[in-house]
Amino acid sequence: MEIFETRVAREVPGAWLVVGGAGYIGSHVVRRLRQDGRAVVALDDLSTGDAARVPDDVPLVIGSFADRVLVSAVLREHRIVGVIHLAARKSATESVSYPRRYYRDNVEGMRVLLDEMVDAGVTRFLLSSSASVYGVPSDPMVTEATPTAPISPYGETKLICEWLLRSAGRANGLSWVALRYFNVVGADDPLLADTSHDNLFPLVFQEVAAGRPATVTGVDYQTKDGTGVRDYVHVADVADAHAAAVERLERQQSADVYNVGTGVGYSVLEVLDAIRSISGLPVEVVALPRRPGDAPEIVANVDKIARELAWKAGYDLEAMVRSAWRAWSRLDAASAL
């Protein structure tokens, strides 16, 4: 099968394949690996990604990771040595309404990707997982050993992907790492800004810029100010975590899961205060009832990733909000021209 690319690219021996490489997180990961001097190929169907996010020196293959023939061709023609899988449907709320769609795309796509990797002899796999696998934990500070009990089809699919990867590791000798992201925010460049309609920061920015109040779902939790508390982590730190995991996979056989967060929880009102301060705009708040299943508080224990991968987040809340607001503002201004 001929691989359709957006640009003519040189052959890249020994490359890492970033599935979802034109997405918000994926594009940051691609740039981070290129900074380290690694060869990278991006695969993305552009359903939510943007080809402009991918550097000119990185081959971009447009297509689905569930396309068996395409994936096989990419793995072989680009001599892929490892796969970083970031592509998935990711809205917990949407997944409740469309569970079969989430199982089809996230789980079946993962199975196809693993099948073709095994057939092609590619033995390294880095999975984008999620804190959603923990559900509503009894202890808000979660370690990798905290029982997993996802409460949405999205969280279920992420956990099943981890199970698939673990089983393939045992059966087929794959070396793997799964990174359980917490709430990823910020941007290194306006071109790479988070434009999702499901994430807190861009949702609030959009409302604030339009002079509308920000909605807060749940103001009666047993937390510091009654609103939900979450661990927010800058996307550049997340990209660094991927680079550390890639180095680990290149160095030794692995079968590990790691939390990727800051280890610090911020409430929704604290985030809104930071946005108010940095944007200089008034941020009015409208309180809505809790969403069913939302955890009052969940924060990452990051001792394991610090100890084993020598990784630690470097951005605090103010820096995260500032980078996100700067990127979103420039992107919004550009779109208005």
TABELPE-V560471 format. One record per pair of residues at least 12 apart in sequence whose C-alpha atoms are under 10 Angstrom apart, sorted by the first residue. I is the first residue (numbers start at 0). GAP is how many residues later the second one is. If there is no record, write none. Layout:
I | GAP
I | GAP
This chain:
0 | 68
0 | 69
0 | 70
0 | 71
0 | 72
0 | 73
1 | 67
1 | 68
1 | 71
1 | 72
2 | 57
2 | 58
2 | 59
2 | 60
2 | 66
2 | 67
2 | 68
2 | 70
2 | 71
2 | 74
3 | 56
3 | 57
3 | 58
3 | 59
3 | 66
4 | 37
4 | 38
4 | 54
4 | 55
4 | 56
4 | 57
4 | 58
5 | 45
5 | 50
5 | 53
5 | 54
5 | 55
5 | 56
6 | 49
6 | 50
6 | 51
6 | 52
6 | 53
6 | 54
7 | 48
7 | 49
7 | 50
7 | 51
7 | 52
8 | 32
8 | 47
8 | 48
8 | 49
8 | 50
8 | 51
9 | 47
9 | 48
9 | 49
9 | 68
10 | 28
10 | 30
10 | 48
10 | 66
10 | 67
10 | 68
11 | 26
11 | 27
11 | 28
11 | 29
11 | 46
11 | 47
11 | 65
11 | 66
11 | 67
11 | 68
12 | 26
12 | 27
12 | 63
12 | 64
12 | 65
12 | 66
12 | 67
12 | 68
13 | 24
13 | 25
13 | 26
13 | 64
13 | 65
13 | 66
13 | 67
13 | 68
14 | 23
14 | 24
14 | 25
14 | 26
14 | 27
14 | 60
14 | 63
14 | 64
14 | 65
14 | 66
14 | 67
14 | 68
15 | 14
15 | 17
15 | 22
15 | 23
15 | 24
15 | 25
15 | 26
15 | 59
15 | 62
15 | 63
15 | 64
15 | 65
15 | 66
15 | 67
15 | 68
15 | 108
15 | 109
15 | 230
16 | 13
16 | 22
16 | 23
16 | 24
16 | 25
16 | 26
16 | 42
16 | 43
16 | 57
16 | 58
16 | 61
16 | 62
16 | 63
16 | 64
16 | 65
16 | 66
16 | 67
16 | 68
16 | 108
17 | 12
17 | 15
17 | 22
17 | 23
17 | 24
17 | 25
17 | 26
17 | 42
17 | 64
17 | 65
17 | 66
17 | 67
17 | 68
17 | 69
17 | 108
18 | 22
18 | 23
18 | 24
18 | 25
18 | 26
18 | 42
18 | 44
18 | 45
18 | 46
18 | 52
18 | 64
18 | 65
18 | 66
18 | 67
18 | 68
18 | 69
18 | 94
18 | 108
19 | 22
19 | 23
19 | 24
19 | 25
19 | 26
19 | 27
19 | 28
19 | 29
19 | 30
19 | 42
19 | 43
19 | 44
19 | 45
19 | 64
19 | 65
19 | 66
19 | 67
19 | 68
20 | 19
20 | 20
20 | 21
20 | 22
20 | 23
20 | 24
20 | 25
20 | 28
20 | 29
20 | 30
20 | 32
20 | 33
20 | 37
20 | 39
20 | 40
20 | 63
20 | 64
20 | 65
20 | 66
21 | 20
21 | 21
21 | 22
21 | 23
21 | 24
21 | 25
21 | 26
21 | 27
21 | 28
21 | 29
21 | 30
21 | 31
21 | 32
21 | 33
21 | 38
21 | 39
21 | 40
21 | 64
21 | 65
21 | 170
22 | 19
22 | 21
22 | 22
22 | 23
22 | 24
22 | 25
22 | 26
22 | 27
22 | 28
22 | 30
22 | 31
22 | 63
22 | 64
22 | 169
22 | 170
22 | 171
22 | 172
23 | 24
23 | 25
23 | 26
23 | 29
23 | 62
23 | 160
23 | 161
23 | 162
23 | 163
23 | 167
23 | 168
23 | 169
23 | 170
23 | 171
23 | 172
23 | 211
24 | 24
24 | 61
24 | 62
24 | 103
24 | 159
24 | 160
24 | 162
24 | 167
24 | 168
24 | 169
24 | 210
24 | 211
24 | 213
24 | 214
25 | 16
25 | 17
25 | 18
25 | 23
25 | 27
25 | 28
25 | 58
25 | 59
25 | 60
25 | 61
25 | 102
25 | 166
25 | 209
25 | 212
25 | 213
26 | 15
26 | 22
26 | 23
26 | 24
26 | 25
26 | 26
26 | 27
26 | 28
26 | 164
26 | 165
26 | 166
26 | 212
27 | 25
27 | 26
27 | 159
27 | 160
27 | 161
27 | 164
27 | 165
27 | 207
27 | 208
27 | 209
27 | 210
27 | 211
27 | 212
27 | 214
28 | 55
28 | 57
28 | 206
28 | 207
28 | 208
28 | 209
28 | 210
28 | 211
28 | 212
28 | 213
28 | 214
29 | 12
29 | 23
29 | 24
29 | 25
29 | 28
29 | 54
29 | 209
29 | 212
29 | 213
30 | 22
30 | 23
30 | 24
30 | 27
30 | 205
30 | 208
31 | 204
31 | 206
31 | 207
31 | 208
31 | 209
31 | 210
31 | 211
32 | 206
32 | 207
32 | 209
32 | 210
32 | 211
32 | 213
33 | 21
33 | 23
33 | 24
33 | 209
34 | 208
35 | 207
37 | 205
38 | 18
38 | 19
38 | 20
38 | 39
38 | 41
38 | 42
39 | 17
39 | 18
39 | 19
39 | 20
39 | 38
39 | 40
39 | 42
39 | 43
40 | 13
40 | 16
40 | 17
40 | 18
40 | 19
40 | 20
40 | 33
40 | 34
40 | 37
40 | 39
40 | 42
41 | 12
41 | 13
41 | 16
41 | 17
41 | 18
41 | 19
41 | 20
41 | 32
41 | 42
42 | 16
42 | 17
42 | 18
42 | 19
42 | 20
42 | 21
42 | 22
42 | 27
42 | 28
42 | 31
42 | 42
42 | 44
43 | 16
43 | 17
43 | 18
43 | 19
43 | 20
43 | 21
43 | 42
43 | 43
44 | 15
44 | 16
44 | 17
44 | 18
44 | 19
44 | 20
44 | 42
45 | 15
45 | 16
45 | 17
45 | 18
46 | 16
46 | 17
47 | 39
47 | 41
47 | 147
47 | 148
48 | 38
48 | 143
48 | 146
49 | 141
49 | 142
51 | 139
51 | 140
52 | 136
52 | 137
52 | 138
52 | 139
52 | 140
53 | 137
53 | 138
58 | 19
60 | 13
63 | 23
63 | 41
63 | 45
63 | 49
64 | 20
64 | 22
64 | 23
64 | 40
64 | 41
64 | 43
64 | 44
64 | 45
64 | 46
64 | 47
64 | 48
65 | 38
65 | 39
65 | 40
65 | 41
65 | 42
65 | 43
65 | 44
65 | 45
65 | 46
65 | 47
65 | 50
66 | 42
66 | 45
66 | 46
66 | 49
67 | 41
67 | 44
67 | 45
67 | 47
67 | 48
68 | 43
68 | 47
69 | 46
70 | 41
70 | 42
70 | 44
70 | 45
70 | 46
70 | 49
71 | 40
71 | 41
71 | 43
71 | 44
71 | 45
71 | 47
71 | 48
72 | 43
72 | 47
74 | 41
74 | 42
74 | 44
74 | 45
74 | 46
74 | 47
75 | 40
75 | 41
75 | 44
75 | 45
75 | 46
78 | 41
78 | 43
79 | 37
79 | 40
79 | 41
79 | 42
79 | 43
79 | 44
80 | 36
80 | 39
80 | 40
80 | 41
80 | 42
80 | 43
80 | 44
80 | 169
81 | 35
81 | 39
81 | 40
81 | 41
81 | 42
81 | 43
81 | 44
81 | 93
81 | 94
81 | 164
81 | 167
81 | 168
82 | 30
82 | 31
82 | 34
82 | 39
82 | 40
82 | 41
82 | 42
82 | 43
82 | 44
82 | 93
82 | 163
83 | 40
83 | 41
83 | 42
83 | 43
83 | 44
83 | 92
83 | 93
83 | 94
83 | 158
83 | 162
84 | 25
84 | 28
84 | 40
84 | 41
84 | 42
84 | 43
84 | 44
84 | 93
85 | 40
85 | 41
85 | 42
85 | 43
86 | 18
86 | 19
86 | 22
86 | 23
86 | 40
86 | 41
87 | 14
87 | 17
87 | 18
87 | 19
87 | 21
87 | 22
87 | 40
87 | 41
87 | 66
87 | 69
87 | 70
88 | 12
88 | 13
88 | 14
88 | 15
88 | 16
88 | 17
88 | 65
88 | 68
88 | 69
89 | 12
89 | 16
89 | 40
89 | 63
89 | 64
89 | 65
89 | 67
89 | 68
89 | 108
90 | 61
90 | 62
90 | 63
90 | 64
90 | 105
90 | 106
90 | 107
90 | 108
91 | 40
91 | 59
91 | 60
91 | 61
91 | 62
91 | 63
91 | 64
91 | 106
92 | 59
92 | 60
92 | 61
92 | 105
92 | 198
93 | 58
93 | 59
93 | 60
93 | 104
94 | 57
94 | 58
94 | 59
94 | 60
94 | 61
94 | 62
95 | 55
95 | 56
95 | 57
95 | 58
96 | 55
96 | 56
97 | 55
97 | 56
98 | 53
98 | 54
98 | 55
98 | 57
98 | 58
99 | 53
100 | 52
100 | 53
101 | 51
101 | 52
101 | 53
101 | 54
101 | 55
101 | 56
102 | 50
102 | 51
102 | 53
102 | 54
102 | 55
102 | 57
103 | 53
104 | 52
105 | 48
105 | 50
105 | 51
105 | 52
105 | 54
105 | 55
106 | 49
106 | 50
106 | 51
106 | 52
106 | 53
106 | 54
106 | 55
106 | 57
107 | 49
107 | 53
108 | 52
109 | 17
109 | 47
109 | 48
109 | 50
109 | 51
109 | 52
109 | 54
109 | 55
110 | 50
110 | 53
110 | 54
110 | 57
113 | 50
113 | 51
113 | 54
113 | 55
113 | 58
113 | 60
114 | 53
116 | 57
117 | 50
117 | 54
117 | 55
117 | 56
118 | 53
120 | 51
120 | 52
120 | 53
121 | 51
121 | 52
121 | 53
122 | 46
122 | 49
122 | 50
122 | 51
122 | 52
122 | 53
122 | 126
122 | 130
123 | 45
123 | 49
123 | 50
123 | 51
123 | 52
123 | 53
123 | 122
123 | 125
123 | 126
123 | 129
123 | 130
124 | 40
124 | 44
124 | 49
124 | 50
124 | 51
124 | 52
124 | 53
124 | 120
124 | 121
124 | 124
124 | 129
124 | 130
125 | 39
125 | 49
125 | 50
125 | 51
125 | 52
125 | 53
125 | 116
125 | 119
125 | 120
125 | 123
125 | 130
125 | 131
126 | 31
126 | 34
126 | 35
126 | 38
126 | 49
126 | 50
126 | 51
126 | 52
126 | 53
126 | 115
126 | 130
127 | 30
127 | 33
127 | 34
127 | 49
127 | 50
127 | 51
127 | 52
127 | 53
127 | 114
128 | 26
128 | 28
128 | 29
128 | 30
128 | 32
128 | 33
128 | 48
128 | 49
128 | 50
128 | 51
128 | 52
128 | 53
128 | 128
128 | 129
128 | 130
128 | 131
129 | 24
129 | 25
129 | 28
129 | 29
129 | 48
129 | 49
129 | 50
129 | 51
129 | 52
129 | 53
129 | 129
129 | 130
130 | 13
130 | 17
130 | 19
130 | 24
130 | 27
130 | 28
130 | 48
130 | 49
130 | 50
130 | 51
130 | 52
130 | 100
130 | 128
130 | 129
130 | 130
130 | 167
130 | 168
130 | 169
131 | 16
131 | 17
131 | 18
131 | 19
131 | 20
131 | 21
131 | 22
131 | 23
131 | 24
131 | 25
131 | 26
131 | 27
131 | 48
131 | 49
131 | 50
131 | 51
131 | 163
131 | 166
132 | 13
132 | 14
132 | 15
132 | 16
132 | 17
132 | 18
132 | 19
132 | 21
132 | 22
132 | 23
132 | 24
132 | 25
132 | 26
132 | 27
132 | 29
132 | 47
133 | 12
133 | 13
133 | 14
133 | 15
133 | 16
133 | 17
133 | 21
133 | 22
133 | 25
133 | 46
133 | 161
133 | 164
134 | 12
134 | 13
134 | 14
134 | 15
134 | 16
134 | 17
134 | 20
134 | 21
134 | 158
134 | 159
134 | 160
134 | 163
135 | 12
135 | 13
135 | 14
135 | 15
135 | 157
135 | 158
135 | 159
135 | 160
135 | 161
135 | 162
136 | 12
136 | 13
136 | 158
136 | 159
136 | 160
136 | 161
137 | 157
137 | 159
137 | 160
138 | 158
138 | 159
138 | 160
139 | 89
139 | 90
139 | 125
139 | 155
139 | 156
139 | 157
139 | 158
139 | 159
139 | 160
139 | 161
140 | 90
140 | 122
140 | 123
140 | 124
140 | 156
140 | 157
140 | 158
140 | 159
140 | 160
140 | 161
141 | 117
141 | 121
141 | 156
141 | 157
141 | 158
141 | 159
141 | 160
142 | 115
142 | 116
142 | 156
142 | 157
142 | 158
142 | 159
142 | 160
142 | 161
143 | 36
143 | 112
143 | 113
143 | 114
143 | 115
143 | 156
143 | 157
143 | 158
143 | 159
143 | 160
143 | 161
144 | 112
144 | 113
149 | 143
150 | 141
150 | 142
150 | 143
150 | 144
151 | 141
157 | 22
158 | 21
160 | 17
161 | 14
161 | 15
161 | 16
161 | 17
161 | 18
161 | 95
164 | 12
164 | 13
164 | 90
165 | 12
165 | 89
165 | 90
165 | 91
168 | 84
168 | 85
168 | 86
169 | 85
172 | 80
172 | 81
173 | 79
173 | 80
173 | 81
174 | 73
174 | 74
174 | 75
174 | 77
174 | 78
174 | 79
174 | 80
174 | 81
175 | 69
175 | 70
175 | 72
175 | 73
175 | 77
175 | 78
175 | 79
175 | 80
175 | 81
176 | 65
176 | 68
176 | 69
176 | 71
176 | 72
176 | 76
176 | 77
176 | 78
176 | 79
176 | 80
176 | 81
177 | 64
177 | 67
177 | 77
177 | 78
177 | 79
177 | 80
177 | 81
177 | 82
178 | 59
178 | 62
178 | 63
178 | 66
178 | 77
178 | 78
178 | 79
178 | 80
178 | 81
178 | 82
178 | 126
179 | 77
179 | 78
179 | 79
179 | 80
179 | 81
179 | 120
180 | 50
180 | 51
180 | 52
180 | 54
180 | 57
180 | 60
180 | 77
180 | 78
180 | 79
180 | 80
180 | 119
181 | 48
181 | 49
181 | 50
181 | 51
181 | 52
181 | 56
181 | 77
181 | 78
181 | 79
181 | 80
181 | 81
181 | 116
181 | 117
181 | 118
182 | 16
182 | 17
182 | 47
182 | 48
182 | 49
182 | 50
182 | 51
182 | 52
182 | 77
182 | 78
182 | 79
182 | 116
183 | 15
183 | 16
183 | 17
183 | 47
183 | 48
183 | 49
183 | 50
183 | 51
183 | 52
183 | 53
183 | 54
183 | 76
183 | 77
183 | 136
184 | 14
184 | 15
184 | 16
184 | 17
184 | 47
184 | 48
184 | 49
184 | 50
184 | 51
184 | 52
184 | 53
184 | 132
184 | 135
184 | 136
184 | 138
184 | 139
185 | 15
185 | 16
185 | 46
185 | 47
185 | 48
185 | 49
185 | 50
185 | 51
185 | 129
185 | 131
185 | 133
185 | 134
185 | 135
185 | 136
185 | 137
185 | 138
185 | 139
185 | 140
185 | 141
185 | 142
186 | 47
186 | 48
186 | 49
186 | 133
186 | 134
186 | 135
186 | 136
186 | 137
186 | 138
186 | 139
186 | 140
186 | 141
187 | 46
187 | 47
187 | 48
187 | 132
187 | 135
187 | 136
187 | 138
187 | 139
188 | 134
188 | 135
188 | 137
188 | 138
188 | 139
188 | 141
188 | 142
189 | 133
189 | 134
189 | 135
189 | 136
189 | 137
189 | 138
189 | 139
189 | 140
189 | 141
189 | 142
189 | 144
190 | 136
190 | 137
190 | 139
190 | 140
191 | 43
191 | 132
191 | 135
191 | 136
191 | 139
192 | 42
192 | 130
192 | 131
192 | 132
192 | 133
192 | 134
192 | 135
192 | 136
192 | 137
192 | 138
193 | 41
193 | 130
193 | 133
193 | 134
193 | 137
194 | 133
194 | 136
199 | 14
199 | 15
199 | 16
199 | 68
199 | 71
199 | 72
200 | 70
200 | 71
200 | 74
200 | 119
200 | 120
200 | 123
200 | 124
200 | 127
201 | 122
201 | 123
201 | 126
202 | 12
203 | 12
203 | 67
203 | 68
203 | 71
203 | 79
204 | 67
204 | 70
204 | 74
204 | 78
204 | 119
204 | 120
204 | 123
204 | 124
204 | 127
205 | 122
205 | 123
205 | 126
206 | 76
206 | 77
207 | 67
207 | 68
207 | 71
207 | 73
207 | 74
207 | 75
207 | 76
208 | 70
208 | 72
208 | 73
208 | 74
208 | 120
208 | 123
210 | 70
210 | 71
210 | 72
210 | 73
211 | 70
211 | 71
211 | 72
211 | 73
211 | 74
212 | 69
212 | 70
212 | 71
212 | 72
212 | 73
212 | 74
213 | 58
213 | 69
213 | 70
213 | 71
213 | 72
213 | 73
214 | 69
214 | 70
214 | 71
214 | 72
214 | 73
215 | 12
215 | 52
215 | 53
215 | 56
215 | 69
215 | 70
215 | 71
215 | 72
215 | 73
215 | 74
216 | 51
216 | 69
216 | 70
216 | 71
216 | 72
216 | 73
216 | 74
216 | 77
217 | 50
217 | 69
217 | 70
217 | 71
217 | 72
217 | 73
217 | 74
217 | 76
217 | 78
218 | 49
218 | 50
218 | 67
218 | 68
218 | 69
218 | 70
218 | 71
218 | 77
219 | 67
219 | 69
219 | 70
219 | 76
220 | 69
220 | 74
220 | 75
220 | 76
221 | 74
221 | 75
222 | 44
222 | 73
222 | 74
223 | 42
223 | 43
223 | 45
223 | 46
224 | 42
224 | 43
224 | 44
224 | 45
225 | 41
225 | 42
225 | 43
225 | 70
226 | 39
226 | 40
226 | 41
226 | 42
226 | 43
226 | 60
226 | 63
226 | 69
226 | 70
227 | 37
227 | 38
227 | 39
227 | 40
227 | 41
227 | 62
227 | 66
227 | 67
227 | 68
227 | 69
227 | 70
228 | 35
228 | 36
228 | 37
228 | 38
228 | 39
228 | 40
228 | 41
228 | 42
228 | 66
228 | 67
228 | 68
228 | 69
228 | 70
229 | 31
229 | 33
229 | 34
229 | 35
229 | 36
229 | 37
229 | 38
229 | 41
229 | 65
229 | 66
229 | 67
229 | 68
229 | 69
229 | 70
230 | 29
230 | 30
230 | 31
230 | 32
230 | 33
230 | 34
230 | 35
230 | 36
230 | 66
230 | 67
230 | 68
230 | 69
230 | 70
230 | 86
231 | 28
231 | 29
231 | 30
231 | 31
231 | 32
231 | 33
231 | 34
231 | 35
231 | 39
231 | 67
231 | 68
231 | 83
231 | 84
231 | 85
231 | 88
231 | 89
232 | 27
232 | 28
232 | 29
232 | 30
232 | 31
232 | 80
232 | 81
232 | 82
232 | 83
232 | 84
232 | 87
233 | 27
233 | 28
233 | 79
233 | 80
233 | 81
233 | 82
233 | 83
233 | 85
233 | 86
233 | 87
233 | 89
233 | 90
234 | 78
234 | 80
234 | 85
234 | 89
235 | 77
235 | 78
235 | 79
235 | 84
236 | 23
236 | 24
236 | 25
236 | 74
236 | 75
236 | 76
236 | 77
236 | 78
237 | 22
237 | 23
237 | 73
237 | 74
237 | 75
239 | 71
239 | 72
239 | 73
239 | 74
240 | 17
240 | 18
240 | 19
240 | 20
240 | 64
240 | 65
240 | 68
240 | 69
240 | 70
240 | 71
240 | 72
241 | 18
241 | 67
241 | 69
242 | 66
242 | 68
243 | 61
243 | 64
243 | 65
243 | 66
243 | 67
244 | 13
244 | 60
244 | 63
244 | 64
244 | 65
244 | 66
245 | 63
246 | 62
247 | 60
247 | 61
255 | 49
255 | 52
256 | 47
256 | 48
257 | 42
257 | 43
257 | 44
257 | 45
257 | 46
257 | 47
257 | 48
257 | 50
257 | 51
258 | 40
258 | 41
258 | 42
258 | 43
258 | 44
258 | 45
258 | 46
258 | 47
259 | 40
259 | 41
259 | 42
259 | 44
259 | 45
259 | 46
259 | 51
259 | 52
259 | 53
260 | 38
260 | 39
260 | 40
260 | 41
260 | 44
260 | 51
260 | 52
261 | 37
261 | 38
261 | 39
261 | 40
261 | 50
261 | 51
261 | 52
261 | 53
261 | 54
261 | 55
262 | 35
262 | 36
262 | 37
262 | 38
262 | 39
262 | 40
262 | 49
262 | 50
263 | 34
263 | 35
263 | 36
263 | 37
263 | 38
263 | 52
263 | 53
264 | 32
264 | 33
264 | 34
264 | 35
264 | 52
265 | 31
265 | 32
265 | 33
265 | 51
266 | 29
266 | 30
268 | 16
269 | 47
270 | 46
270 | 47
270 | 49
270 | 50
271 | 12
271 | 13
271 | 49
272 | 45
273 | 43
273 | 44
273 | 45
273 | 46
273 | 47
273 | 48
274 | 42
274 | 43
274 | 46
274 | 47
274 | 49
274 | 50
275 | 45
276 | 41
276 | 44
276 | 45
277 | 40
277 | 41
277 | 43
277 | 44
277 | 45
277 | 47
277 | 48
278 | 42
278 | 43
278 | 46
278 | 47
278 | 50
